[in-house]
Amino acid sequence: MKSSSTTSNSFTTRDSLLKSGLVLVELKGLRGLTVRELAAHANVNLGSFVYHFRNRDSFLAELVEIWYQPMYEQLRLTSEAAGNASALSRLKSTLENLIDLVSAKAPFISHLFADAFAGEVAAQKFLLNLPNRHPQIIYRLASEAQREKSIVSGSTLHLVIFIMTAVGMPMLLAGEMMRGCDWLPDDAQKIRNLMRDPDSAKQRLLWALAGIACRE
């Protein structure tokens, strides 16, 4: 039977590896993370990494979940807050919360898409499963808003795509995908700043919701 101190040390080592992983991935993405560098950053030996996670893919899959879960829970709670409020009001609040979260987590998110394109299995699996998670919350609220007749009828999926493309896509494009574009002229840099600025994204959200609002 393991002593309490042994168990505590085990958790400490595991947590150290995950915390170091979050720091390193934000800097260089999943694709740039090596087990050797991770172990050195966490100040643990390579054997401890294998003991806790078996392999790199298993570690990365858990790391992405640890990063995403608090974000998902916050969006879920926002969507359920003030349950007597209109679906449109809850949709707006949830999307504003999502904008803030995307802005705060922009380096990780930008890397995640680049990682998937680069063939990182953990990033690809996460993105493939993502439509069943917080996008489902947004879809449900949009569907409820349609039933309340506060936004236009039609394909709910198409409406959600419209909103997310107008609001969130510029933030993603202005992140990792445009890194190293300092050679662009000042006017282009101003556009990039607008694309990734959360307050500007919230303004785009207001325009998008106004555009799909039902009119008497």
Residue frames relative to the residue before (quaternion, step in Angstrom):
aa qw qx qy qz dx dy dz
M 1.0000 0.0000 0.0000 0.0000 0.00 0.00 0.00
K 0.4219 -0.7152 0.4955 0.2547 3.61 -0.84 0.98
S 0.4539 -0.6646 0.5172 0.2912 3.55 -1.05 0.77
S 0.6482 -0.5218 0.3792 0.4046 3.56 -1.26 0.37
S 0.6372 0.5295 -0.3380 0.4466 3.60 1.05 -0.72
T 0.6333 0.5233 -0.3290 0.4656 3.58 1.06 -0.77
T 0.6532 0.5073 -0.3067 0.4711 3.56 0.97 -0.89
S 0.6435 0.5264 -0.3162 0.4569 3.57 0.98 -0.87
N 0.6604 0.5029 -0.3050 0.4669 3.58 0.96 -0.89
S 0.6197 0.5515 -0.3327 0.4484 3.55 1.10 -0.77
F 0.6670 0.4852 -0.2946 0.4826 3.56 0.93 -0.92
T 0.6320 0.5412 -0.3327 0.4439 3.58 0.99 -0.82
T 0.6579 0.5063 -0.3029 0.4681 3.57 0.94 -0.89
R 0.6619 0.5078 -0.2987 0.4635 3.57 0.93 -0.93
D 0.6723 0.4940 -0.2897 0.4692 3.56 0.91 -0.94
S 0.6285 0.5433 -0.3332 0.4458 3.57 1.01 -0.78
L 0.6490 0.5118 -0.3123 0.4683 3.56 0.99 -0.84
L 0.6769 0.4856 -0.2967 0.4668 3.59 0.92 -0.87
K 0.6522 0.5068 -0.3190 0.4648 3.60 0.95 -0.82
S 0.6493 0.4961 -0.3139 0.4836 3.57 1.00 -0.80
G 0.6197 0.5550 -0.3365 0.4413 3.55 1.04 -0.77
L 0.6502 0.5166 -0.3156 0.4591 3.58 0.94 -0.86
V 0.6506 0.5107 -0.3147 0.4656 3.59 0.99 -0.82
L 0.7129 0.4713 -0.2651 0.4464 3.58 0.80 -1.02
V 0.6523 0.5190 -0.3218 0.4490 3.59 0.98 -0.82
E 0.6221 0.5341 -0.3495 0.4534 3.59 1.03 -0.69
L 0.6825 0.4876 -0.2798 0.4671 3.58 1.13 -0.65
K 0.8546 0.1044 0.0029 0.5087 3.57 0.83 -0.95
G 0.5525 -0.6329 0.3936 0.3733 3.60 1.23 0.10
L 0.6741 -0.4721 0.3685 0.4324 3.54 -1.31 0.20
R 0.6642 0.5446 -0.3046 0.4118 3.54 0.95 -0.95
G 0.7080 0.4557 -0.2676 0.4684 3.58 1.15 -0.49
L 0.5683 0.6228 -0.3694 0.3908 3.57 1.30 -0.10
T 0.0857 -0.7710 0.6295 0.0442 3.56 -0.86 0.98
V 0.5848 -0.5969 0.4176 0.3568 3.56 -1.10 0.69
R 0.6365 0.5404 -0.3351 0.4366 3.58 0.97 -0.79
E 0.6730 0.4812 -0.2958 0.4776 3.58 0.91 -0.90
L 0.6217 0.5494 -0.3290 0.4509 3.56 1.04 -0.82
A 0.6739 0.4955 -0.2947 0.4621 3.58 0.84 -0.99
A 0.6546 0.5078 -0.3153 0.4629 3.57 0.98 -0.83
H 0.6557 0.5119 -0.3147 0.4572 3.58 0.96 -0.85
A 0.7149 0.4288 -0.2407 0.4971 3.59 1.03 -0.81
N 0.3612 -0.7598 0.4612 0.2821 3.57 1.35 -0.17
V 0.5296 0.5640 -0.4490 0.4470 3.55 0.93 1.01
N 0.5237 -0.6393 0.4493 0.3394 3.58 -1.19 0.33
L 0.6711 -0.5233 0.3502 0.3912 3.57 -1.23 0.46
G 0.6049 0.5738 -0.3538 0.4239 3.57 1.08 -0.67
S 0.6298 0.5325 -0.3332 0.4570 3.57 1.06 -0.73
F 0.6167 0.5365 -0.3496 0.4579 3.58 1.04 -0.72
V 0.6719 0.4919 -0.2975 0.4670 3.59 0.86 -0.94
Y 0.6301 0.5503 -0.3290 0.4381 3.58 1.00 -0.81
H 0.7572 0.4066 -0.2096 0.4662 3.58 0.88 -0.96
F 0.8424 0.2076 -0.0657 0.4928 3.60 0.93 -0.83
R 0.4268 -0.7328 0.4299 0.3099 3.61 1.29 -0.11
N 0.7993 -0.1786 0.1525 0.5531 3.60 0.65 -1.05
R 0.7152 -0.4777 0.3173 0.3995 3.53 -1.32 0.28
D 0.6566 0.5210 -0.3244 0.4384 3.62 0.89 -0.88
S 0.6435 0.5175 -0.3151 0.4677 3.58 0.99 -0.84
F 0.6425 0.5208 -0.3143 0.4660 3.58 0.98 -0.84
L 0.6885 0.4911 -0.2915 0.4470 3.59 0.82 -0.99
A 0.6232 0.5393 -0.3444 0.4496 3.59 1.01 -0.76
E 0.6814 0.4679 -0.2880 0.4835 3.59 0.93 -0.86
L 0.6242 0.5586 -0.3347 0.4316 3.57 1.02 -0.81
V 0.6650 0.4982 -0.3072 0.4639 3.58 0.90 -0.90
E 0.6437 0.5180 -0.3247 0.4603 3.59 1.00 -0.76
I 0.6440 0.5169 -0.3194 0.4649 3.58 0.97 -0.84
W 0.6478 0.5099 -0.3092 0.4741 3.56 1.06 -0.75
Y 0.7500 0.4462 -0.2263 0.4326 3.59 0.87 -0.98
Q 0.6008 0.6358 -0.3681 0.3150 3.60 0.92 -0.85
P 0.6670 0.4765 -0.3347 0.4648 3.67 0.82 -0.78
M 0.6142 0.5467 -0.3380 0.4579 3.58 1.07 -0.70
Y 0.6647 0.5031 -0.2968 0.4658 3.57 0.92 -0.92
E 0.6671 0.5102 -0.3039 0.4499 3.57 0.90 -0.92
Q 0.6434 0.5194 -0.3266 0.4579 3.57 0.98 -0.78
L 0.6585 0.4943 -0.3076 0.4768 3.59 0.96 -0.82
R 0.6363 0.5292 -0.3309 0.4534 3.57 1.00 -0.80
L 0.6716 0.4914 -0.2976 0.4680 3.57 0.92 -0.90
T 0.6328 0.5240 -0.3338 0.4621 3.58 1.00 -0.76
S 0.6685 0.5132 -0.3024 0.4453 3.57 0.95 -0.87
E 0.7253 0.4226 -0.2332 0.4910 3.59 1.15 -0.60
A 0.5005 0.6633 -0.4255 0.3585 3.59 1.26 -0.26
A 0.8260 0.1040 -0.1140 0.5421 3.55 -1.13 0.71
G 0.0613 -0.8679 0.4930 0.0043 3.53 0.74 1.15
N 0.6556 0.5003 -0.3198 0.4665 3.59 1.20 -0.42
A 0.5014 0.6337 -0.4337 0.3987 3.60 1.29 -0.05
S 0.6211 -0.5493 0.3982 0.3923 3.56 -1.21 0.44
A 0.6128 -0.5495 0.4183 0.3841 3.54 -1.22 0.50
L 0.6295 0.5391 -0.3396 0.4447 3.59 1.02 -0.76
S 0.6414 0.5180 -0.3189 0.4675 3.58 1.01 -0.81
R 0.6804 0.4727 -0.2877 0.4804 3.57 0.95 -0.86
L 0.6005 0.5458 -0.3529 0.4659 3.59 1.11 -0.64
K 0.6584 0.5078 -0.3037 0.4652 3.57 0.91 -0.93
S 0.6709 0.5003 -0.3017 0.4567 3.61 0.88 -0.94
T 0.6593 0.5111 -0.3065 0.4583 3.57 0.96 -0.87
L 0.6782 0.4798 -0.2953 0.4719 3.58 0.94 -0.84
E 0.6170 0.5191 -0.3479 0.4783 3.60 1.07 -0.64
N 0.6294 0.5189 -0.3238 0.4792 3.58 1.04 -0.78
L 0.6436 0.5257 -0.3171 0.4571 3.57 0.99 -0.87
I 0.6199 0.5400 -0.3375 0.4585 3.59 1.00 -0.80
D 0.6656 0.4998 -0.3030 0.4641 3.60 0.89 -0.92
L 0.6693 0.5008 -0.2980 0.4609 3.57 0.96 -0.87
V 0.6474 0.5095 -0.3170 0.4699 3.58 0.96 -0.86
S 0.6425 0.5196 -0.3217 0.4623 3.57 1.00 -0.80
A 0.6867 0.4858 -0.2797 0.4629 3.58 0.93 -0.92
K 0.7708 0.3317 -0.1608 0.5196 3.56 1.06 -0.75
A 0.2361 0.8394 -0.4699 0.1374 3.57 1.28 0.31
P 0.6617 0.5059 -0.3508 0.4278 3.68 0.79 -0.81
F 0.6670 0.4966 -0.3028 0.4656 3.59 0.91 -0.91
I 0.6748 0.5073 -0.2977 0.4457 3.57 0.88 -0.98
S 0.6544 0.5142 -0.3153 0.4560 3.57 0.90 -0.89
H 0.6454 0.5080 -0.3118 0.4777 3.56 0.99 -0.85
L 0.6288 0.5803 -0.3406 0.3896 3.57 0.94 -0.89
F 0.6679 0.4764 -0.2999 0.4868 3.58 0.95 -0.83
A 0.6489 0.5028 -0.3165 0.4753 3.58 0.96 -0.82
D 0.6158 0.5509 -0.3352 0.4526 3.58 1.08 -0.75
A 0.6533 0.5188 -0.3096 0.4563 3.56 0.95 -0.91
F 0.6652 0.4934 -0.2953 0.4763 3.58 0.96 -0.88
A 0.6720 0.4930 -0.2889 0.4712 3.57 1.15 -0.64
G 0.6037 -0.6148 0.3334 0.3827 3.60 1.30 -0.02
E 0.3916 0.7083 -0.5013 0.3060 3.59 1.21 0.29
V 0.4438 -0.7372 0.4494 0.2399 3.57 -0.53 1.22
A 0.6531 0.5249 -0.3265 0.4374 3.61 0.89 -0.90
A 0.6639 0.4921 -0.3058 0.4727 3.59 0.96 -0.82
Q 0.6511 0.5197 -0.3144 0.4552 3.59 0.96 -0.84
K 0.6682 0.4929 -0.3055 0.4660 3.59 0.89 -0.89
F 0.6383 0.5256 -0.3303 0.4551 3.57 0.97 -0.82
L 0.6981 0.4693 -0.2815 0.4616 3.60 0.80 -0.96
L 0.6227 0.5360 -0.3429 0.4554 3.59 1.09 -0.63
N 0.7109 0.4347 -0.2503 0.4930 3.59 1.09 -0.69
L 0.5030 0.7104 -0.3988 0.2886 3.58 1.21 -0.46
P 0.6204 0.5644 -0.3751 0.3947 3.68 0.88 -0.71
N 0.6708 0.4903 -0.2986 0.4696 3.59 1.18 -0.48
R 0.6674 0.5089 -0.2972 0.4552 3.57 1.23 0.01
H 0.8501 -0.0007 -0.0508 0.5242 3.67 -0.58 -0.92
P 0.5745 0.5546 -0.4190 0.4323 3.68 1.02 -0.37
Q 0.6040 0.5510 -0.3569 0.4519 3.60 1.14 -0.55
I 0.6001 0.5475 -0.3532 0.4641 3.58 1.10 -0.67
I 0.6731 0.4886 -0.2878 0.4748 3.56 0.90 -0.96
Y 0.6358 0.5306 -0.3225 0.4585 3.58 0.98 -0.84
R 0.6621 0.5140 -0.3080 0.4501 3.58 0.92 -0.93
L 0.6731 0.4880 -0.2990 0.4684 3.58 0.92 -0.88
A 0.6379 0.5133 -0.3306 0.4694 3.59 1.00 -0.74
S 0.6398 0.5220 -0.3179 0.4660 3.57 1.03 -0.80
E 0.6452 0.5066 -0.3127 0.4787 3.58 1.01 -0.82
A 0.6430 0.5202 -0.3212 0.4612 3.59 1.00 -0.81
Q 0.6218 0.5225 -0.3398 0.4742 3.58 1.10 -0.63
R 0.6613 0.4985 -0.3105 0.4667 3.58 0.97 -0.84
E 0.6530 0.4886 -0.3018 0.4936 3.57 1.17 -0.59
K 0.3651 -0.7563 0.4530 0.2993 3.56 1.39 -0.25
S 0.4177 0.6887 -0.4866 0.3382 3.56 1.07 0.80
I 0.7468 0.1725 -0.1699 0.6194 3.57 1.30 -0.23
V 0.6885 -0.5266 0.3120 0.3891 3.55 -1.21 0.55
S 0.4964 -0.6246 0.5112 0.3196 3.55 -1.22 0.51
G 0.4133 0.6801 -0.5345 0.2845 3.55 -1.31 0.10
S 0.7602 -0.3472 0.2697 0.4783 3.54 -1.28 -0.27
T 0.3841 -0.7256 0.5244 0.2257 3.57 -0.62 1.14
L 0.6298 0.5429 -0.3339 0.4440 3.56 0.97 -0.83
H 0.6592 0.5088 -0.3092 0.4594 3.56 0.94 -0.88
L 0.6355 0.5238 -0.3249 0.4651 3.59 1.02 -0.76
V 0.6547 0.5043 -0.3114 0.4691 3.57 0.95 -0.89
I 0.6283 0.5265 -0.3327 0.4662 3.60 0.98 -0.81
F 0.6366 0.5336 -0.3203 0.4554 3.58 0.99 -0.88
I 0.6840 0.4865 -0.2924 0.4582 3.59 0.82 -0.99
M 0.7046 0.4744 -0.2761 0.4498 3.57 0.80 -1.03
T 0.6407 0.5143 -0.3302 0.4647 3.58 1.07 -0.69
A 0.6809 0.4901 -0.2885 0.4614 3.57 0.95 -0.87
V 0.7659 0.3925 -0.1911 0.4721 3.56 0.95 -0.89
G 0.8243 0.3247 -0.1383 0.4426 3.56 0.59 -1.16
M 0.6041 0.6037 -0.3693 0.3664 3.58 0.98 -0.74
P 0.6387 0.5148 -0.3581 0.4459 3.66 0.89 -0.73
M 0.6257 0.5423 -0.3428 0.4438 3.61 1.05 -0.74
L 0.6677 0.4941 -0.2981 0.4703 3.57 0.99 -0.84
L 0.6666 0.5125 -0.3032 0.4484 3.57 0.91 -0.92
A 0.7032 0.4698 -0.2672 0.4619 3.57 1.03 -0.78
G 0.5816 0.5991 -0.3629 0.4138 3.58 1.28 -0.07
E 0.8590 0.0282 0.0146 0.5111 3.55 -0.78 -1.09
M 0.6397 0.5619 -0.3385 0.4006 3.59 1.00 -0.78
M 0.7512 0.3323 -0.2014 0.5336 3.59 1.19 -0.49
R 0.3416 0.7299 -0.5164 0.2896 3.55 1.22 0.41
G 0.7788 0.3006 -0.2349 0.4980 3.56 -0.99 0.79
C 0.5494 0.6141 -0.3952 0.4061 3.58 1.27 0.30
D 0.2387 0.8028 -0.5141 0.1850 3.57 1.10 0.66
W 0.5647 0.6075 -0.3771 0.4122 3.57 1.27 -0.27
L 0.5091 0.6520 -0.4239 0.3690 3.59 1.25 -0.25
P 0.5694 -0.6009 0.4265 0.3645 3.62 -1.10 0.58
D 0.7085 -0.4800 0.3152 0.4103 3.58 -1.26 0.40
D 0.6344 0.5398 -0.3411 0.4357 3.59 0.95 -0.81
A 0.6577 0.5025 -0.3040 0.4718 3.57 1.01 -0.82
Q 0.6312 0.5248 -0.3307 0.4657 3.57 1.06 -0.73
K 0.6172 0.5371 -0.3437 0.4610 3.59 1.07 -0.69
I 0.6339 0.5203 -0.3187 0.4752 3.57 1.05 -0.81
R 0.6448 0.5239 -0.3184 0.4564 3.58 0.97 -0.87
N 0.6441 0.5248 -0.3196 0.4556 3.57 1.00 -0.84
L 0.6391 0.5107 -0.3178 0.4793 3.58 1.04 -0.76
M 0.6430 0.5509 -0.3181 0.4265 3.56 1.00 -0.84
R 0.7885 0.3363 -0.1748 0.4843 3.59 0.95 -0.83
D 0.5077 0.6542 -0.4180 0.3734 3.59 1.27 -0.12
P 0.4459 -0.7262 0.4481 0.2701 3.64 -0.65 1.05
D 0.6332 0.5199 -0.3473 0.4561 3.62 1.02 -0.68
S 0.6366 0.5080 -0.3230 0.4819 3.58 1.05 -0.71
A 0.6253 0.5301 -0.3331 0.4659 3.57 1.07 -0.73
K 0.6478 0.5064 -0.3200 0.4707 3.60 1.03 -0.75
Q 0.6114 0.5240 -0.3531 0.4763 3.58 1.11 -0.59
R 0.6363 0.5147 -0.3244 0.4743 3.59 1.00 -0.80
L 0.6122 0.5485 -0.3416 0.4558 3.55 1.10 -0.72
L 0.6494 0.5101 -0.3191 0.4651 3.60 0.90 -0.88
W 0.6505 0.5072 -0.3153 0.4692 3.58 0.96 -0.82
A 0.6623 0.5108 -0.3106 0.4516 3.58 0.94 -0.92
L 0.6805 0.4779 -0.2962 0.4698 3.60 0.90 -0.90
A 0.6233 0.5214 -0.3426 0.4715 3.59 1.06 -0.68
G 0.6587 0.5382 -0.3055 0.4279 3.55 1.05 -0.77
I 0.7554 0.3433 -0.2027 0.5201 3.59 1.11 -0.59
A 0.4162 0.7120 -0.4709 0.3132 3.60 1.26 0.16
C 0.4781 -0.6391 0.5197 0.3047 3.55 -1.14 0.68
R 0.1694 -0.7797 0.5963 0.0887 3.55 -1.04 0.79
E 0.4866 -0.6798 0.4715 0.2806 3.54 -0.87 0.99
